[in-house]
């Protein structure tokens, strides 16, 4: 009697998501998990409002302001701040980085306030819109914890890198963490490279204006790229071939090798990226704490951060002016070039006088 044999094929089906991320993320499933970016955006908006409130151009500049209808929140004149923002002295007061304040007065706390400050309204709008566009997408994909870590560390390292190239003008670094997020995008090799380049170039070009520090952007970008390689790499796992039938037919040795490959995939890139980030962090800390200014060894570095134009200057030399008060008027004359200007007020703070002196000289 002929026997009929029934053949049963057993196949291993690949899991719906065959990736093994370093940290499990729920960001792809919970689209509302974007609170970290929202918190940073709200804080930066609040800090900018507080900065303009403290600036009080209408009072401190005696009405010599742009958009005077805004009253206390009006902006400094365009020749003084082309970004529609506060004066130099108020940026210093709110925590901007300046070489003298960081090295001679040892105000290292500015490394933590520097990333939350903006040079003006233009800087704020472009920076926050870019952070929302890039950061929310990353946070949905990888979750708030990892993106929050990358954001904070990129901001800090960006400040350290900026400290290596500081001059005697205030610098703000809110673009540092943004470039950290852009570096994270680059590390993931996403397809939207055109968007990355557009956001990168727009913000970097803005950094050629006074007060916005491009070196913070460079430091944040490098940090984001390295940290993205550490935290966000998701090894791609190869599923079992369809014609293989279960553990017995596939072979115990091959099955074990596959498991090992899943666990050990791409550890070298993570380790190298982590070592490079550690060297960057340690190196910047050592150089900053020893008070070394890279500008002393690099003549072209200042032009990476600020390009002089007819409407503004990039001088970092200490201006000196001679003041004379008569008939409720203040006359200021620059000792360096002889330029002078008469102001219809005399009750003015020393910090504001320095602002006006820098503007004249």
C-alpha positions as CSV (number, residue, x, y, z in Angstrom):
1,X,0.0,0.0,0.0
2,X,1.4,3.4,-1.0
3,X,1.8,5.7,1.9
4,X,1.0,9.4,1.4
5,X,3.3,11.8,3.2
6,X,2.1,15.2,4.1
7,X,4.8,17.8,3.9
8,X,4.7,20.5,6.5
9,X,6.9,23.6,5.9
10,X,7.9,25.6,9.0
11,X,9.2,29.1,8.3
12,X,10.6,31.7,10.6
13,X,8.8,34.9,10.0
14,X,10.7,38.1,10.7
15,X,9.4,40.3,13.4
16,X,7.4,43.4,12.4
17,X,10.3,45.6,13.4
18,X,13.6,43.8,13.0
19,X,15.7,46.5,14.6
20,X,17.3,46.5,18.0
21,X,17.8,50.1,19.1
22,X,20.2,50.8,21.9
23,X,17.3,52.1,24.1
24,X,13.7,51.1,23.5
25,X,11.8,54.1,22.2
26,X,8.1,54.6,22.2
27,X,8.4,57.8,20.2
28,X,7.3,56.1,17.0
29,X,4.1,54.9,18.6
30,X,3.1,57.8,20.8
31,X,3.1,60.8,18.6
32,X,2.4,63.1,21.6
33,X,5.7,62.3,23.3
34,X,7.4,65.6,22.3
35,X,7.5,67.3,25.7
36,X,11.3,67.9,25.8
37,X,11.4,70.1,22.7
38,X,8.3,71.9,23.9
39,X,9.9,72.7,27.3
40,X,13.1,74.0,25.7
41,X,11.1,76.2,23.3
42,X,9.0,77.7,26.0
43,X,12.0,78.4,28.2
44,X,13.8,80.2,25.3
45,X,10.7,82.3,24.5
46,X,10.4,83.2,28.2
47,X,14.1,84.1,28.4
48,X,13.9,86.3,25.3
49,X,10.8,88.1,26.7
50,X,12.7,88.6,30.0
51,X,15.7,90.0,28.1
52,X,13.6,92.5,26.2
53,X,11.9,93.5,29.5
54,X,15.2,94.1,31.2
55,X,16.6,95.9,28.1
56,X,13.8,98.5,28.2
57,X,15.1,100.4,25.2
58,X,12.4,103.1,25.6
59,X,13.9,104.1,29.0
60,X,17.5,103.1,28.8
61,X,18.0,104.6,25.3
62,X,15.6,107.5,25.8
63,X,13.4,106.6,22.9
64,X,16.2,106.0,20.4
65,X,14.6,102.7,19.5
66,X,13.2,100.7,16.6
67,X,9.4,100.1,16.6
68,X,8.8,102.6,19.4
69,X,5.1,101.6,19.6
70,X,6.2,98.5,21.5
71,X,7.3,100.7,24.3
72,X,9.4,98.8,26.8
73,X,9.8,95.9,24.3
74,X,11.0,98.1,21.4
75,X,14.3,97.1,19.8
76,X,17.7,98.7,19.7
77,X,18.4,100.6,16.4
78,X,19.5,98.4,13.5
79,X,23.1,99.8,13.4
80,X,23.4,98.6,17.0
81,X,21.6,95.3,16.7
82,X,20.6,94.2,13.2
83,X,18.8,91.1,14.6
84,X,16.0,93.2,16.3
85,X,17.1,92.6,19.8
86,X,18.6,94.1,23.0
87,X,21.8,96.0,23.6
88,X,25.2,94.5,24.3
89,X,25.1,95.4,28.0
90,X,21.8,93.7,28.5
91,X,23.0,90.5,26.7
92,X,25.9,90.5,29.1
93,X,23.6,91.1,32.0
94,X,21.4,88.1,31.0
95,X,24.3,85.7,30.7
96,X,26.0,86.0,27.3
97,X,29.5,84.8,26.8
98,X,32.4,87.3,26.7
99,X,36.1,86.6,26.9
100,X,36.8,88.9,29.8
101,X,33.8,87.8,31.9
102,X,34.6,84.1,31.4
103,X,38.4,84.2,31.9
104,X,39.2,87.2,34.1
105,X,36.1,87.2,36.2
106,X,35.6,83.4,36.1
107,X,31.9,83.6,35.5
108,X,31.7,80.0,34.3
109,X,27.9,80.0,35.0
110,X,27.5,81.7,31.6
111,X,28.2,78.4,29.9
112,X,24.8,77.3,31.1
113,X,22.9,80.5,30.4
114,X,24.5,81.2,27.0
115,X,22.5,78.4,25.1
116,X,19.2,80.0,26.1
117,X,19.9,83.5,24.8
118,X,19.1,84.9,21.4
119,X,20.6,87.9,19.7
120,X,17.3,89.2,18.5
121,X,13.8,88.5,17.2
122,X,15.2,87.2,13.8
123,X,17.5,84.8,15.6
124,X,14.7,83.6,17.9
125,X,12.1,83.0,15.1
126,X,14.5,81.2,12.8
127,X,16.1,79.2,15.6
128,X,12.9,78.0,17.3
129,X,11.1,77.2,14.1
130,X,14.1,75.0,13.1
131,X,14.2,73.4,16.5
132,X,10.5,72.6,16.4
133,X,10.8,71.2,12.8
134,X,13.8,69.1,13.5
135,X,13.4,68.3,17.2
136,X,9.8,67.2,17.1
137,X,10.5,64.7,14.3
138,X,13.5,63.3,16.2
139,X,11.6,63.1,19.5
140,X,8.7,61.2,17.9
141,X,11.1,58.7,16.4
142,X,13.5,58.2,19.3
143,X,11.7,59.4,22.4
144,X,12.2,62.4,24.7
145,X,14.9,61.0,26.9
146,X,17.6,60.4,24.3
147,X,16.8,63.7,22.4
148,X,16.8,65.6,25.7
149,X,20.3,64.2,26.5
150,X,21.6,65.1,23.0
151,X,20.1,68.6,23.2
152,X,21.6,69.4,26.6
153,X,25.1,67.9,25.9
154,X,25.2,69.6,22.5
155,X,24.3,72.9,24.1
156,X,27.1,72.5,26.7
157,X,29.8,71.4,24.3
158,X,28.8,74.1,21.9
159,X,29.4,76.6,24.6
160,X,32.8,75.1,25.3
161,X,33.8,75.2,21.7
162,X,32.6,78.8,21.5
163,X,34.7,79.7,24.5
164,X,37.8,78.7,22.6
165,X,37.2,81.5,20.1
166,X,35.6,84.2,22.2
167,X,36.3,87.8,21.6
168,X,35.5,90.8,23.7
169,X,31.9,91.1,22.4
170,X,28.9,89.3,23.8
171,X,27.9,86.0,22.1
172,X,24.8,83.9,22.5
173,X,24.6,80.3,21.6
174,X,21.0,79.2,21.2
175,X,22.0,77.7,17.8
176,X,24.3,75.2,19.5
177,X,21.7,72.7,20.5
178,X,19.9,73.2,17.2
179,X,23.1,72.1,15.4
180,X,23.3,69.2,17.7
181,X,19.9,68.0,16.5
182,X,21.1,68.6,12.9
183,X,24.2,66.5,13.6
184,X,21.9,63.8,15.0
185,X,19.9,63.9,11.7
186,X,23.2,63.5,9.8
187,X,24.2,60.6,11.9
188,X,21.0,58.8,10.9
189,X,21.6,59.5,7.2
190,X,18.0,60.5,6.6
191,X,16.7,61.0,3.1
192,X,15.7,64.6,3.7
193,X,19.3,65.9,3.1
194,X,18.0,69.0,1.3
195,X,16.1,70.1,4.4
196,X,19.1,69.6,6.6
197,X,21.3,71.7,4.3
198,X,18.7,74.4,4.1
199,X,18.3,74.8,7.9
200,X,22.1,74.5,8.4
201,X,23.0,77.2,5.9
202,X,20.2,79.6,6.9
203,X,21.3,79.5,10.6
204,X,25.0,79.5,9.8
205,X,24.6,82.6,7.6
206,X,22.7,84.3,10.4
207,X,25.7,83.6,12.5
208,X,27.8,86.0,10.4
209,X,25.9,88.8,12.1
210,X,27.0,90.2,15.5
211,X,26.2,88.3,18.8
212,X,25.3,85.0,17.2
213,X,28.2,82.5,17.8
214,X,28.9,80.2,14.8
215,X,31.4,78.3,16.8
216,X,28.7,77.1,19.2
217,X,26.8,75.9,16.1
218,X,29.9,74.0,14.9
219,X,30.5,72.5,18.4
220,X,26.8,71.5,18.7
221,X,26.8,69.9,15.2
222,X,29.9,67.8,15.9
223,X,28.5,66.8,19.3
224,X,25.1,65.9,17.8
225,X,26.7,63.8,15.1
226,X,28.8,61.8,17.6
227,X,26.1,61.4,20.2
228,X,23.6,60.4,17.5
229,X,26.0,57.6,16.5
230,X,26.1,56.5,20.1
231,X,22.4,56.7,21.1
232,X,20.4,56.4,17.9
233,X,22.1,53.7,15.8
234,X,19.6,50.9,15.2
235,X,21.4,47.8,14.0
236,X,19.6,46.2,11.0
237,X,18.9,42.5,11.6
238,X,18.9,40.0,8.8
239,X,15.8,37.7,9.1
240,X,16.1,34.0,8.4
241,X,15.8,33.0,4.8
242,X,12.2,31.9,3.8
243,X,13.3,28.5,2.6
244,X,14.7,27.6,6.0
245,X,12.5,25.6,8.3
246,X,12.9,26.3,11.9
247,X,15.8,25.8,14.3
248,X,16.5,22.2,13.5
249,X,16.6,22.7,9.7
250,X,18.5,26.0,10.0
251,X,21.1,24.5,12.2
252,X,22.0,25.2,15.8
253,X,25.4,26.7,15.0
254,X,23.9,29.1,12.4
255,X,21.1,30.1,14.8
256,X,23.6,30.9,17.5
257,X,25.8,33.0,15.1
258,X,22.7,34.9,14.1
259,X,21.9,35.7,17.8
260,X,25.4,36.9,18.4
261,X,25.3,39.1,15.3
262,X,22.1,40.7,16.7
263,X,23.9,41.5,19.9
264,X,27.2,42.6,18.5
265,X,26.1,44.5,15.4
266,X,27.9,47.9,15.0
267,X,29.5,48.2,18.5
268,X,32.7,49.6,17.0
269,X,31.1,52.7,15.6
270,X,29.4,53.4,18.9
271,X,32.6,53.0,20.9
272,X,34.6,55.2,18.5
273,X,32.0,57.9,18.5
274,X,31.8,57.8,22.3
275,X,35.6,58.1,22.6
276,X,35.7,61.0,20.1
277,X,33.0,62.8,22.0
278,X,34.8,62.3,25.3
279,X,38.0,63.6,23.8
280,X,36.2,66.7,22.4
281,X,34.5,67.3,25.8
282,X,37.7,66.9,27.8
283,X,39.9,68.8,25.4
284,X,37.5,71.8,25.3
285,X,37.2,71.8,29.1
286,X,41.0,71.8,29.6
287,X,41.6,74.6,27.1
288,X,38.8,76.7,28.5
289,X,39.9,76.3,32.1
290,X,43.5,77.2,31.2
291,X,42.2,80.5,29.6
292,X,43.6,79.7,26.1
293,X,42.0,81.7,23.3
294,X,42.3,80.0,19.9
295,X,41.9,83.4,18.1
296,X,45.5,84.2,19.2
297,X,46.7,81.4,16.9
298,X,44.1,81.6,14.1
299,X,43.9,84.9,12.3
300,X,40.9,83.9,10.1
301,X,38.8,82.4,12.8
302,X,37.0,85.7,13.8
303,X,35.6,85.8,10.2
304,X,33.8,82.5,10.7
305,X,31.8,84.1,13.5
306,X,31.2,87.6,12.2
307,X,31.7,89.3,8.8
308,X,31.9,93.1,9.0
309,X,29.4,95.0,6.8
310,X,28.4,98.6,6.2
311,X,25.5,98.3,8.7
312,X,27.5,96.8,11.5
313,X,31.0,96.0,12.7
314,X,32.7,93.1,14.3
315,X,35.3,94.9,16.4
316,X,36.1,93.4,19.7
317,X,38.5,96.0,20.9
318,X,37.6,98.0,24.0
319,X,36.2,101.4,22.8
320,X,37.0,104.5,24.8
321,X,35.0,107.7,24.7
322,X,35.2,111.1,26.2
323,X,31.9,112.3,27.6
324,X,30.7,115.9,28.3
325,X,27.4,116.9,29.9
326,X,25.9,120.4,29.3
327,X,22.4,121.8,29.0
328,X,20.8,118.4,29.7
329,X,22.7,116.9,26.8
330,X,25.3,114.2,26.6
331,X,28.1,114.5,24.1
332,X,30.2,111.4,23.5
333,X,33.4,111.5,21.4
334,X,35.3,108.4,20.4
335,X,39.0,108.8,21.3
336,X,40.0,106.3,18.7
337,X,38.5,107.9,15.5
338,X,37.2,111.3,16.7
339,X,33.5,110.5,15.9
340,X,31.0,112.1,18.2
341,X,27.3,112.2,18.9
342,X,25.1,114.4,21.0
343,X,22.2,112.8,22.9
344,X,19.3,114.7,24.4
345,X,19.6,113.0,27.9
346,X,22.1,112.7,30.7
347,X,20.6,110.1,33.1
348,X,22.2,107.0,31.6
349,X,23.9,104.0,33.1
350,X,27.6,103.2,32.7
351,X,26.8,100.0,30.8
352,X,24.6,101.9,28.4
353,X,27.3,104.5,27.9
354,X,29.6,101.7,26.9
355,X,27.1,100.4,24.3
356,X,26.8,103.9,22.8
357,X,30.6,104.3,22.8
358,X,31.0,101.0,20.9
359,X,28.4,102.2,18.4
360,X,30.2,105.5,17.8
361,X,33.6,104.0,17.5
